[in-house]
């Protein structure tokens, strides 16, 4: 994966005594085609450089084109003039002709792999996928002293200077609370490392890439914190690949290496540590791997006084003993990083998992005992809403060449349905293909649950006007006893319903096609709506007939639900409609047909009832066969 490397060199500033001169490094993975924000604001930016106050909180937009291997950098407009001490807010490139950095025209530039741009005190370099990391100078020499310690072994070693370690650890609570990202945690922890280990020149978080072969010495430096002049005369801080692979892959424990200037058995090898050893110091490093299988490690490097091969054994042992204390601190901090990352990942997992649970039980997710009781299947008085998008298979076939676009359209409709339910304290049991099942009355009953379900149904109808007017959307509402809770197989259990009241909601929704109305409700729902809104100021229903539903032995009354603000039946005709339906049910079809055809000629439910009468030449079946019940026939041609 292509990455953007950021190296920030903070210089000493007499006006800012609290700002320590330091070099900070980090790597950012690039995502093809996705605009990525760059700035100082760690909480909001995709790529954050919080140490560089010459970078705006929101500095630029970066776009990576993987096909062309080019990174486009677009600087945002300058900060307002009234902004106190505005940052430079400039993107610079090195001009080889002028031999200096110059501002890019229009704040826009395009970078190829290996090229760099500068903003403030930070140099950004683009690295392509598979590009080799810089070599570490010590890997060309011998490490005559190598110490390895497990976490348990380091725990048994007492602190030689516990006060110093405790002073560093005092920062941890605020550090852990303040971070919101993995990158932020690494950055803050490295500051703690550098405070706790004053002899360390540099600290970093390293990782062996997941695609690295067993014998491949790949190593990525994700985040670094380097003291000034620590690596003068060299190409910056580069961790030892040999040490990192030994600690992370081979030994899986904290490893300490002390290096001498002796080469790896080849006299022709360039003495890359010559400048260091002239000053009589011994390079050392501690690499402590994470124990969570991530192939991450904390890497700390420094220099001890005296050249290793010139020291006697006592002096060498003293260096190792002192550095073992650093191993102990590193292991402690790695354990804290692991725990913090684990908790952060659990929080993100819970946030994702929470979305899979109904909103009604979100407040119980932190109380597993209460949650277990709630999820146990039990009989509840439930109000059920079922909404279906019809002809989905045909819709998908018609858009076979643009399936993703078609899915997005259906997804918007499903989201509309589910949000209308959850916004009114309902539970979404799940999606049945292109349909949604919602219900009220679980985990706790609600005195207004039928009213809330009715309002949700009308809200769905209003938001999906195009679907409902085209006859591609219908809703059924029922109320009654059902088993609610965690239902399903042992390996896939979800919050769901079981019972005839659920099946009836499906049947009533199917009848909306025959009656050509958006919403049909059961008699229990209609009765409760009448109690909730007796004057019909917002919610209204009207009888459609004594219908027979598939799978139900007894006929039942079906009602249309509609809003008073968009009434499908005029107020002055409501009594006439009720009388006409009553005549139809009693078998007085001549008079009923005349009323439907003269007073309700364009009313879809009237046309449905007239189709019933036309099917038997407007003569009801003779008693005792005729009990007023019927199966609603669909419109002609449906």
HELIX and SHEET records of a PDB file:
HELIX    1   1 UNK A  105  UNK A  107  5                                   3    
HELIX    2   2 UNK A  137  UNK A  140  5                                   4    
HELIX    3   3 UNK A  151  UNK A  156  1                                   6    
HELIX    4   4 UNK A  162  UNK A  169  1                                   8    
HELIX    5   5 UNK A  172  UNK A  178  1                                   7    
HELIX    6   6 UNK A  182  UNK A  196  1                                  15    
HELIX    7   7 UNK A  241  UNK A  245  1                                   5    
HELIX    8   8 UNK A  246  UNK A  251  3                                   6    
HELIX    9   9 UNK A  274  UNK A  278  1                                   5    
HELIX   10  10 UNK A  308  UNK A  310  5                                   3    
HELIX   11  11 UNK A  313  UNK A  356  1                                  44    
HELIX   12  12 UNK A  359  UNK A  364  5                                   6    
HELIX   13  13 UNK A  368  UNK A  375  1                                   8    
HELIX   14  14 UNK A  392  UNK A  398  1                                   7    
HELIX   15  15 UNK A  400  UNK A  402  5                                   3    
HELIX   16  16 UNK A  403  UNK A  422  1                                  20    
HELIX   17  17 UNK A  449  UNK A  463  1                                  15    
HELIX   18  18 UNK A  465  UNK A  469  1                                   5    
HELIX   19  19 UNK A  500  UNK A  515  1                                  16    
HELIX   20  20 UNK A  523  UNK A  532  1                                  10    
HELIX   21  21 UNK A  564  UNK A  566  5                                   3    
HELIX   22  22 UNK A  571  UNK A  573  5                                   3    
HELIX   23  23 UNK A  574  UNK A  586  1                                  13    
HELIX   24  24 UNK A  589  UNK A  599  1                                  11    
HELIX   25  25 UNK A  604  UNK A  614  1                                  11    
SHEET    1   A10 UNK A 116  UNK A 119  0                                        
SHEET    2   A10 UNK A 122  UNK A 127 -1                                        
SHEET    3   A10 UNK A   3  UNK A  10 -1                                        
SHEET    4   A10 UNK A  22  UNK A  29 -1                                        
SHEET    5   A10 UNK A 220  UNK A 227 -1                                        
SHEET    6   A10 UNK A 200  UNK A 207 -1                                        
SHEET    7   A10 UNK A 296  UNK A 305 -1                                        
SHEET    8   A10 UNK A 281  UNK A 289 -1                                        
SHEET    9   A10 UNK A 254  UNK A 258 -1                                        
SHEET   10   A10 UNK A 145  UNK A 149 -1                                        
SHEET    1   B 5 UNK A  47  UNK A  48  0                                        
SHEET    2   B 5 UNK A  36  UNK A  39  1                                        
SHEET    3   B 5 UNK A  60  UNK A  65 -1                                        
SHEET    4   B 5 UNK A  70  UNK A  75 -1                                        
SHEET    5   B 5 UNK A 108  UNK A 112 -1                                        
SHEET    1   C 2 UNK A  92  UNK A  95  0                                        
SHEET    2   C 2 UNK A 100  UNK A 103 -1                                        
SHEET    1   D 5 UNK A 427  UNK A 432  0                                        
SHEET    2   D 5 UNK A 435  UNK A 440 -1                                        
SHEET    3   D 5 UNK A 378  UNK A 389 -1                                        
SHEET    4   D 5 UNK A 473  UNK A 489 -1                                        
SHEET    5   D 5 UNK A 492  UNK A 498 -1                                        
SHEET    1   E 8 UNK A 427  UNK A 432  0                                        
SHEET    2   E 8 UNK A 435  UNK A 440 -1                                        
SHEET    3   E 8 UNK A 378  UNK A 389 -1                                        
SHEET    4   E 8 UNK A 473  UNK A 489 -1                                        
SHEET    5   E 8 UNK A 519  UNK A 522  1                                        
SHEET    6   E 8 UNK A 556  UNK A 563 -1                                        
SHEET    7   E 8 UNK A 539  UNK A 547 -1                                        
SHEET    8   E 8 UNK A 629  UNK A 630  1                                        
END                                                                             
